[in-house]
């Protein structure tokens, strides 16, 4: 191809330049939600469970999501989804799902909670479109390493407890108010297990790569968390000033009071590939 372009002279260069200009004009015409979808399509094109996209790809999608607003997806805080009388019912707006990634929006009334849960083998972007939300997240308290192919694996066995508990380290324990940067979590870092608590009505745009898939082992697991000091273990100690940064997690069934209602997205049109 390089030889063909060089031999075509200025006419060939003109064709390349015209095509580049057409692509730029098309990008300008794309709606924000369409641009987000196409960016996800590119970023997760070669995504596999446990394999994190390249740093420049991560930043590309983060920058795209950072520009997203509630208006871009047709949402307003006064919609029924966000009425405090609906709590604790949470609405999930489904935009897209394929084997590589999924896009959706969680609509949370005030005081509603998405309980502590994990994202096995996933890279996840969460963008708070409006509202104030408390996020508490953990990673497992064990060393990690990477295979040459980029897949993340445990380098040491997890620190566990005879009661079926597993030691985790606190990553985030803060309130966030829109507008704010997207949060990003990775298979073993960034707060892979998190809980969302809506302080006000909130809308959270969620991108998962790859999405949950029970047959492939990507099951959404829920957890209880307990203070580190509640369950001492012989031979395992943590500095006093770091105890609050650790907790014991225990697997649980999906909470009976978790009520998430799926609704089809009805915002600005999304053309899928």
VODO-678837 format. One record per residue (C-alpha): residue in one letter; y, z, x. Coordinates in steps of 0.2 Angstrom, whole numbers, padded with zeros to 4 digits, always signed. Layout:
BEGIN
aYZX
...
This chain:
BEGIN
x+0000+0000+0000
x+0012+0004+0014
x+0009-0013+0021
x+0012-0021+0005
x+0029-0012+0002
x+0035-0017+0020
x+0030-0035+0018
x+0039-0037+0001
x+0056-0035+0009
x+0071-0028-0001
x+0063-0034-0017
x+0048-0022-0015
x+0060-0008-0011
x+0070-0012-0026
x+0055-0010-0037
x+0051+0007-0029
x+0069+0013-0032
x+0069+0007-0050
x+0053+0016-0054
x+0060+0032-0046
x+0075+0030-0056
x+0065+0027-0072
x+0055+0043-0068
x+0070+0053-0066
x+0078+0047-0082
x+0062+0051-0091
x+0062+0069-0084
x+0079+0071-0090
x+0074+0065-0108
x+0059+0077-0109
x+0061+0092-0120
x+0059+0109-0111
x+0043+0112-0119
x+0036+0095-0115
x+0042+0097-0097
x+0033+0114-0096
x+0017+0107-0102
x+0018+0092-0090
x+0021+0105-0076
x+0006+0115-0081
x-0004+0099-0081
x+0001+0095-0063
x+0000+0113-0056
x-0018+0117-0063
x-0025+0099-0061
x-0037+0105-0047
x-0038+0123-0053
x-0054+0132-0053
x-0059+0150-0057
x-0053+0162-0043
x-0043+0148-0034
x-0024+0150-0034
x-0013+0135-0034
x-0003+0131-0018
x+0013+0142-0016
x+0024+0127-0019
x+0015+0124-0035
x+0017+0142-0041
x+0035+0141-0037
x+0037+0124-0047
x+0029+0132-0063
x+0039+0148-0061
x+0055+0139-0059
x+0051+0128-0075
x+0046+0144-0085
x+0062+0153-0079
x+0073+0140-0088
x+0063+0142-0105
x+0072+0150-0119
x+0067+0156-0137
x+0076+0141-0144
x+0066+0129-0133
x+0050+0134-0143
x+0059+0136-0160
x+0059+0155-0161
x+0072+0168-0167
x+0071+0187-0167
x+0074+0187-0186
x+0058+0178-0190
x+0044+0187-0200
x+0033+0188-0184
x+0045+0201-0177
x+0048+0212-0192
x+0045+0230-0188
x+0035+0231-0205
x+0022+0220-0197
x+0018+0232-0183
x+0005+0233-0176
x+0001+0215-0180
x+0004+0203-0166
x+0005+0185-0169
x-0001+0172-0156
x+0006+0155-0157
x-0006+0142-0149
x+0002+0128-0140
x-0012+0121-0130
x-0029+0124-0122
x-0040+0114-0111
x-0053+0119-0098
x-0039+0120-0084
x-0025+0130-0093
x-0019+0137-0109
x-0001+0140-0116
x+0003+0152-0130
x+0016+0164-0136
x+0014+0182-0141
x+0026+0188-0154
x+0026+0207-0154
x+0035+0218-0167
x+0044+0234-0161
x+0031+0247-0154
x+0016+0235-0155
x+0004+0235-0140
x-0007+0223-0131
x-0019+0236-0123
x-0025+0236-0105
x-0035+0221-0101
x-0040+0209-0087
x-0039+0191-0082
x-0055+0187-0072
x-0052+0173-0059
x-0036+0168-0067
x-0018+0165-0061
x-0006+0170-0076
x+0012+0167-0079
x+0021+0178-0092
x+0039+0174-0097
x+0048+0186-0108
x+0059+0175-0120
x+0068+0189-0128
x+0067+0208-0131
x+0063+0223-0120
x+0045+0226-0115
x+0036+0240-0104
x+0023+0233-0093
x+0010+0243-0084
x-0002+0234-0072
x-0016+0238-0060
x-0026+0229-0047
x-0043+0236-0040
x-0041+0248-0026
x-0052+0238-0013
x-0048+0226+0001
x-0049+0207-0003
x-0051+0192+0008
x-0052+0173+0005
x-0065+0160+0008
x-0060+0144+0017
x-0060+0135+0000
x-0047+0147-0006
x-0058+0157-0018
x-0054+0176-0017
x-0069+0188-0014
x-0071+0206-0012
x-0072+0211+0006
x-0077+0229+0002
x-0087+0236-0013
x-0076+0244-0026
x-0072+0262-0026
x-0082+0269-0041
x-0086+0286-0050
x-0102+0292-0056
x-0095+0292-0074
x-0093+0273-0074
x-0075+0274-0068
x-0067+0262-0055
x-0052+0266-0044
x-0037+0255-0047
x-0020+0255-0039
x-0004+0254-0049
x+0006+0238-0047
x+0020+0239-0060
x+0026+0252-0072
x+0043+0247-0078
x+0053+0240-0093
x+0059+0222-0093
x+0073+0215-0104
x+0076+0196-0106
x+0082+0186-0097
x+0071+0190-0082
x+0060+0180-0070
x+0043+0176-0075
x+0029+0188-0069
x+0014+0181-0060
x-0003+0189-0058
x-0017+0182-0048
x-0036+0185-0048
x-0035+0201-0037
x-0017+0204-0035
x+0000+0205-0044
x-0007+0217-0058
x-0022+0207-0064
x-0025+0221-0077
x-0010+0225-0088
x-0004+0233-0104
x+0011+0226-0114
x+0021+0238-0125
x+0036+0231-0135
x+0051+0242-0135
x+0060+0230-0146
x+0054+0214-0155
x+0048+0203-0141
x+0041+0185-0138
x+0031+0182-0122
x+0026+0165-0116
x+0009+0165-0108
x+0001+0152-0096
x-0016+0155-0090
x-0025+0145-0078
x-0040+0143-0081
x-0041+0151-0099
x-0053+0164-0105
x-0071+0157-0107
x-0085+0169-0111
x-0100+0157-0107
x-0092+0154-0090
x-0090+0173-0087
x-0071+0174-0090
x-0072+0187-0104
x-0057+0198-0109
x-0062+0215-0104
x-0052+0230-0111
x-0050+0247-0102
x-0045+0265-0103
x-0035+0272-0089
x-0035+0290-0083
x-0025+0299-0069
x-0033+0299-0052
x-0033+0319-0052
x-0043+0320-0068
x-0059+0314-0059
x-0061+0321-0041
x-0074+0312-0030
x-0082+0320-0014
x-0076+0310+0001
x-0063+0301-0008
x-0045+0307-0005
x-0028+0300-0008
x-0012+0306-0001
x-0003+0318-0013
x+0013+0307-0014
x+0001+0292-0018
x-0010+0300-0032
x+0002+0294-0045
x+0000+0276-0039
x-0019+0277-0042
x-0029+0278-0058
x-0047+0277-0064
x-0051+0263-0076
x-0066+0263-0088
x-0072+0248-0098
x-0071+0249-0117
x-0074+0238-0132
x-0060+0229-0139
x-0049+0242-0148
x-0052+0242-0167
x-0033+0244-0170
x-0029+0228-0160
x-0024+0215-0173
x-0019+0198-0166
x-0017+0184-0178
x-0018+0166-0172
x-0005+0154-0179
x-0002+0135-0174
x+0014+0132-0165
x+0027+0124-0176
x+0041+0122-0163
x+0048+0106-0154
x+0035+0093-0153
x+0023+0093-0139
x+0014+0077-0133
x-0002+0080-0125
x-0011+0070-0112
